[in-house]
């Protein structure tokens, strides 16, 4: 008889830090790429959709907004489904939803039809893949987890660099309907990635011991499993993280949205302006795994939250300085530094959350944080757009975004320094993967040895 599958209680099995974990990492790389790059890649088809349905650019922009809102806002729903059914079935169903949405959208007769199909159905499918992939990555990696998170996060800029040109080629040869249909087929790869998410299996026991363990487990009353654990809100570290992340998201996505228009406003041609996003994405590709490697270093890892705070601060200062750019080379320099800082934030944001709440509560914590960020995602770029309409000056847009991101870095840094450090009775409160319980056992054993004659 084999070991028990422990998809719901991963802390009972040691993370392998390799082996099949690398296949899980490859699946997470692809899923992260689709989840973050797809809302941006769909914008390639906007001109054709405007011509087809006689709508404005702002109407088409809602497609990407709804996609992102579904990715973030359905976090608690994903947590409930993962806690109920496990990661693999949720991801495979999500892959079918993501593909089905794009296939149905290729038959659209109105922009509302595309909102429902591409925005809601595909967005839900991507959400059902993204969150479980992070959870499985957390279960398979412990010591190498910062590097694994960095490599997985690199899927976002890599996919963006591939999907945007692919979308242009598909549109040129097959039109937007053919392009949507082919992209729908491409999204079926999410099902293959979901199949890679094999639950961790405990070590095999002798048959007699296993039968005895089964009998004991049957005698013990099983505690009712929480589908969404709200007890994470009692954790000060989680509260500080959630507040800071929500503030950060208000300004984090604004510069990539407006930098191309900023360059065009300066009188640069379209292709030259679009090159800025390519530069940003290229730097981002290398920044994420490099930052993950640094975060995994022995001296850095216990202070990972402060490295995350520095990355946010670096990003905010870059925005503020770029607001004074007056020519194209200035924007190129901005994109280099923004890509570096943006990659650092992307590599660290979920690693820090994992370290704060631990393995058991990560599913619920991630869902709740994404829900809070969803509100900020919907408010941030449109709010910056209103500011631009009122002032007709991109300087104020970048200044606002930079100030919001800098405020987030101050909140998470000072919050951890003042609130978490003032808990001398809980020095190991935020160690991961059940470490506090292990420390308590070790201390009790040492005390017992000291008391022995």
LUMKOLTOR-474461 format. One line per 8 residues: number of its first residue (from 1); their letters; for each residue x, y, z of C-alpha. Coordinates in pm, whole numbers. Example, Ala and Ser with C-alpha at 12.3 -4.5 7.8 and 13.67 -1.06 7.14 Angstrom:
<nodes>
1	AS	1230 -450 780 ~ 1367 -106 714
</nodes>
This chain:
<nodes>
1	XXXXXXXX	0 0 0 ~ 129 345 -90 ~ 158 657 121 ~ -138 880 181 ~ -201 1175 -45 ~ -168 1493 155 ~ -295 1763 -72 ~ -482 1922 216
9	XXXXXXXX	-217 1888 488 ~ 117 1947 316 ~ 306 2041 633 ~ 310 1670 735 ~ 542 1592 446 ~ 881 1751 396 ~ 904 1967 83 ~ 1133 1781 -162
17	XXXXXXXX	1298 2103 -293 ~ 1350 1938 -629 ~ 1250 1617 -803 ~ 895 1650 -934 ~ 902 2004 -792 ~ 1084 2119 -1106 ~ 791 1998 -1318 ~ 557 2188 -1085
25	XXXXXXXX	781 2494 -1130 ~ 763 2460 -1510 ~ 383 2448 -1490 ~ 380 2750 -1260 ~ 605 2940 -1503 ~ 355 2887 -1788 ~ 50 2964 -1572 ~ 204 3286 -1435
33	XXXXXXXX	287 3390 -1791 ~ -68 3338 -1915 ~ -227 3498 -1608 ~ -34 3827 -1611 ~ 47 3864 -1981 ~ -289 3768 -2132 ~ -479 4082 -2022 ~ -208 4294 -2189
41	XXXXXXXX	-172 4074 -2498 ~ -546 4098 -2575 ~ -501 4474 -2627 ~ -335 4392 -2963 ~ -683 4321 -3102 ~ -844 4644 -2979 ~ -823 4834 -3309 ~ -1000 4552 -3493
49	XXXXXXXX	-1267 4531 -3223 ~ -1324 4909 -3239 ~ -1374 4884 -3616 ~ -1596 4574 -3588 ~ -1835 4693 -3317 ~ -1812 5071 -3354 ~ -1701 5133 -2996 ~ -1432 5352 -2839
57	XXXXXXXX	-1091 5257 -2700 ~ -1216 5301 -2343 ~ -1490 5042 -2413 ~ -1230 4790 -2530 ~ -1006 4869 -2234 ~ -1274 4720 -2010 ~ -1183 4376 -2150 ~ -838 4389 -1985
65	XXXXXXXX	-982 4547 -1670 ~ -1240 4271 -1629 ~ -973 4005 -1689 ~ -754 4152 -1415 ~ -1051 4203 -1181 ~ -1146 3835 -1219 ~ -784 3727 -1164 ~ -763 3921 -836
73	XXXXXXXX	-1124 3941 -719 ~ -1201 3568 -730 ~ -920 3492 -483 ~ -1147 3377 -197 ~ -1349 3156 -435 ~ -1027 2991 -556 ~ -917 2936 -195 ~ -1248 2766 -110
81	XXXXXXXX	-1230 2540 -418 ~ -865 2446 -355 ~ -935 2366 11 ~ -1237 2157 -93 ~ -1115 1971 -404 ~ -736 2017 -419 ~ -514 2203 -665 ~ -500 1967 -963
89	XXXXXXXX	-876 1933 -1042 ~ -934 2306 -988 ~ -655 2393 -1233 ~ -772 2152 -1500 ~ -1128 2286 -1485 ~ -983 2637 -1490 ~ -790 2556 -1808 ~ -1114 2446 -1977
97	XXXXXXXX	-1286 2769 -1870 ~ -996 2984 -1996 ~ -1001 2813 -2335 ~ -1381 2807 -2364 ~ -1405 3181 -2300 ~ -1176 3270 -2592 ~ -1341 3020 -2827 ~ -1688 3161 -2749
105	XXXXXXXX	-1552 3517 -2785 ~ -1445 3436 -3143 ~ -1819 3404 -3223 ~ -1910 3736 -3054 ~ -2172 3963 -3207 ~ -2130 4253 -2960 ~ -1872 4400 -2725 ~ -2086 4284 -2429
113	XXXXXXXX	-2045 3928 -2552 ~ -1666 3972 -2539 ~ -1686 4121 -2188 ~ -1865 3806 -2069 ~ -1659 3551 -2263 ~ -1306 3694 -2261 ~ -1336 3901 -1944 ~ -1545 3687 -1710
121	XXXXXXXX	-1510 3326 -1834 ~ -1143 3339 -1944 ~ -1059 3559 -1644 ~ -1214 3305 -1406 ~ -1028 3022 -1579 ~ -693 3198 -1541 ~ -769 3274 -1175 ~ -845 2905 -1110
129	XXXXXXXX	-499 2824 -1247 ~ -290 3105 -1101 ~ -362 3067 -731 ~ -333 2684 -710 ~ -2 2697 -900 ~ 142 2925 -630 ~ 9 2698 -356 ~ 168 2389 -512
137	XXXXXXXX	498 2573 -556 ~ 491 2655 -185 ~ 433 2288 -102 ~ 715 2151 -319 ~ 984 2404 -222 ~ 1110 2521 115 ~ 1485 2588 118 ~ 1490 2678 -254
145	XXXXXXXX	1153 2850 -247 ~ 1276 3210 -306 ~ 1458 3096 -623 ~ 1154 2891 -729 ~ 927 3193 -683 ~ 1164 3411 -884 ~ 1182 3162 -1171 ~ 805 3114 -1172
153	XXXXXXXX	744 3490 -1169 ~ 973 3526 -1474 ~ 696 3362 -1675 ~ 510 3694 -1683 ~ 761 3903 -1885 ~ 860 3605 -2102 ~ 497 3540 -2198 ~ 436 3909 -2262
161	XXXXXXXX	731 3923 -2502 ~ 589 3616 -2685 ~ 211 3668 -2674 ~ 204 4030 -2798 ~ 396 3959 -3123 ~ 201 3633 -3164 ~ -127 3824 -3133 ~ -17 4069 -3404
169	XXXXXXXX	76 3783 -3640 ~ -254 3601 -3576 ~ -452 3920 -3632 ~ -271 3990 -3960 ~ -325 3638 -4101 ~ -657 3528 -3948 ~ -828 3842 -3817 ~ -937 3891 -3458
177	XXXXXXXX	-1185 3601 -3466 ~ -924 3352 -3587 ~ -675 3496 -3341 ~ -916 3449 -3049 ~ -987 3091 -3159 ~ -616 3000 -3179 ~ -542 3167 -2845 ~ -828 2965 -2696
185	XXXXXXXX	-658 2649 -2815 ~ -328 2773 -2673 ~ -491 2819 -2331 ~ -567 2446 -2320 ~ -203 2413 -2214 ~ -327 2526 -1872 ~ -490 2182 -1838 ~ -155 2016 -1908
193	XXXXXXXX	9 2239 -1647 ~ -266 2147 -1401 ~ -196 1778 -1461 ~ 163 1840 -1345 ~ 43 1948 -1000 ~ 72 1605 -840 ~ -15 1603 -468 ~ 272 1532 -233
201	XXXXXXXX	288 1171 -111 ~ 415 1073 231 ~ 683 808 281 ~ 573 445 264 ~ 523 266 597 ~ 525 -107 676 ~ 181 -256 620 ~ 120 -324 990
209	XXXXXXXX	206 33 1093 ~ -7 174 814 ~ -312 -30 915 ~ -263 76 1276 ~ -238 441 1171 ~ -558 407 967 ~ -742 253 1265 ~ -626 532 1494
217	XXXXXXXX	-727 796 1240 ~ -1074 642 1211 ~ -1121 645 1589 ~ -1027 1011 1622 ~ -1303 1260 1533 ~ -1200 1459 1226 ~ -1206 1836 1282 ~ -1420 2027 1036
225	XXXXXXXX	-1196 2172 769 ~ -1217 2547 710 ~ -1278 2633 346 ~ -1162 2992 404 ~ -952 3066 711 ~ -1023 3418 832 ~ -795 3369 1134 ~ -510 3511 922
233	XXXXXXXX	-648 3856 1006 ~ -537 3796 1366 ~ -178 3789 1243 ~ -23 4137 1259 ~ 231 4049 994 ~ -45 3951 751 ~ -244 4269 821 ~ 60 4488 756
241	XXXXXXXX	134 4299 433 ~ -226 4319 309 ~ -253 4694 371 ~ 85 4767 211 ~ 14 4546 -91 ~ -321 4717 -152 ~ -159 5061 -144 ~ 124 4942 -368
249	XXXXXXXX	-109 4805 -638 ~ -276 5149 -665 ~ 37 5282 -835 ~ 237 4977 -941 ~ 57 4909 -1272 ~ 15 5276 -1374 ~ 356 5349 -1539 ~ 349 5052 -1783
257	XXXXXXXX	0 5157 -1892 ~ 95 5521 -1959 ~ 463 5512 -2061 ~ 391 5446 -2432 ~ 142 5733 -2447 ~ 394 5949 -2260 ~ 654 5879 -2532 ~ 403 5955 -2809
265	XXXXXXXX	316 6284 -2637 ~ 684 6378 -2668 ~ 656 6333 -3047 ~ 805 5985 -3087 ~ 665 5747 -3349 ~ 447 5449 -3251 ~ 704 5170 -3301 ~ 972 5363 -3113
273	XXXXXXXX	731 5428 -2827 ~ 621 5063 -2810 ~ 988 4959 -2787 ~ 989 5097 -2431 ~ 769 4811 -2308 ~ 1001 4561 -2478 ~ 1299 4710 -2291 ~ 1105 4700 -1965
281	XXXXXXXX	1003 4336 -2019 ~ 1355 4228 -2119 ~ 1505 4367 -1797 ~ 1218 4216 -1597 ~ 1296 3865 -1731 ~ 1641 3865 -1570 ~ 1551 4067 -1260 ~ 1302 3815 -1120
289	XXXXXXXX	1517 3498 -1099 ~ 1820 3703 -991 ~ 1623 3858 -707 ~ 1489 3514 -610 ~ 1846 3386 -592 ~ 1949 3677 -368 ~ 1641 3634 -146 ~ 1736 3270 -86
297	XXXXXXXX	2079 3356 57 ~ 2127 3254 419 ~ 2171 3609 553 ~ 1903 3769 337 ~ 1615 3522 373 ~ 1522 3601 738 ~ 1511 3970 637 ~ 1322 3910 313
305	XXXXXXXX	1042 4148 412 ~ 1291 4436 425 ~ 1431 4342 85 ~ 1072 4351 -41 ~ 1028 4695 118 ~ 1345 4816 -56 ~ 1219 4683 -391 ~ 892 4874 -350
313	XXXXXXXX	1078 5190 -247 ~ 1312 5153 -547 ~ 1010 5125 -776 ~ 839 5431 -627 ~ 1150 5649 -647 ~ 1195 5543 -1011 ~ 841 5666 -1085 ~ 900 5999 -911
321	XXXXXXXX	1229 6067 -1092 ~ 1083 5961 -1429 ~ 811 6226 -1394 ~ 1083 6480 -1478 ~ 1183 6303 -1803 ~ 1175 6536 -2103 ~ 1307 6317 -2387 ~ 1314 5960 -2518
329	XXXXXXXX	1653 5859 -2366 ~ 1514 5963 -2028 ~ 1222 5723 -2073 ~ 1460 5445 -2181 ~ 1657 5489 -1856 ~ 1327 5488 -1665 ~ 1220 5159 -1828 ~ 1552 4996 -1740
337	XXXXXXXX	1525 5087 -1372 ~ 1150 5028 -1360 ~ 1195 4681 -1514 ~ 1459 4602 -1251 ~ 1249 4718 -956 ~ 925 4575 -1097 ~ 1094 4237 -1137 ~ 1218 4249 -777
345	XXXXXXXX	866 4320 -650 ~ 720 4043 -866 ~ 973 3789 -741 ~ 927 3874 -372 ~ 559 3955 -320 ~ 432 3597 -278 ~ 754 3471 -119 ~ 707 3723 163
353	XXXXXXXX	342 3626 208 ~ 438 3257 225 ~ 700 3332 490 ~ 451 3534 699 ~ 154 3296 713 ~ 315 2954 655 ~ 201 2665 438 ~ -130 2573 601
361	XXXXXXXX	-285 2920 584 ~ -128 3032 258 ~ -425 2931 42 ~ -672 3142 242 ~ -427 3429 291 ~ -351 3450 -81 ~ -719 3457 -174 ~ -799 3733 74
369	XXXXXXXX	-498 3945 -30 ~ -588 3915 -398 ~ -944 4027 -319 ~ -813 4338 -144 ~ -576 4408 -433 ~ -861 4368 -685 ~ -1023 4687 -556 ~ -694 4877 -595
377	XXXXXXXX	-641 4732 -946 ~ -979 4867 -1055 ~ -922 5208 -894 ~ -552 5272 -977 ~ -519 5308 -1358 ~ -864 5469 -1409 ~ -786 5716 -1129 ~ -457 5803 -1297
385	XXXXXXXX	-646 5846 -1625 ~ -885 6095 -1463 ~ -588 6288 -1326 ~ -438 6300 -1677 ~ -768 6424 -1822 ~ -780 6700 -1559 ~ -417 6816 -1582 ~ -310 6706 -1936
393	XXXXXXXX	34 6644 -1786 ~ 195 6300 -1748 ~ 426 6433 -1477 ~ 144 6431 -1221 ~ 41 6077 -1316 ~ 391 5940 -1252 ~ 428 6148 -935 ~ 102 6011 -795
401	XXXXXXXX	196 5652 -878 ~ 541 5697 -723 ~ 404 5848 -402 ~ 153 5563 -361 ~ 424 5299 -406 ~ 664 5479 -170 ~ 389 5497 93 ~ 343 5119 63
409	XXXXXXXX	715 5060 125 ~ 704 5279 435 ~ 397 5094 568 ~ 546 4746 532 ~ 894 4843 656 ~ 788 5050 958 ~ 496 4819 1035 ~ 725 4516 1059
417	XXXXXXXX	996 4704 1246 ~ 765 4861 1505 ~ 487 4602 1541 ~ 659 4270 1480 ~ 989 4343 1656 ~ 798 4445 1972 ~ 688 4085 2034 ~ 972 3936 2243
425	XXXXXXXX	743 3661 2368 ~ 691 3540 2008 ~ 1039 3554 1851 ~ 962 3279 1600 ~ 604 3375 1519 ~ 664 3406 1148 ~ 882 3108 1072 ~ 745 2897 791
433	XXXXXXXX	612 2545 751 ~ 530 2477 1113 ~ 869 2591 1245 ~ 726 2752 1565 ~ 590 2418 1687 ~ 925 2254 1619 ~ 1106 2524 1817 ~ 870 2475 2112
441	XXXXXXXX	941 2098 2111 ~ 1317 2162 2097 ~ 1302 2408 2388 ~ 1099 2166 2602 ~ 1350 1888 2533 ~ 1642 2113 2631 ~ 1463 2212 2953 ~ 1399 1846 3034
449	XXXXX	1766 1758 2980 ~ 1870 2049 3202 ~ 1638 1934 3478 ~ 1756 1569 3461 ~ 2012 1462 3729
</nodes>
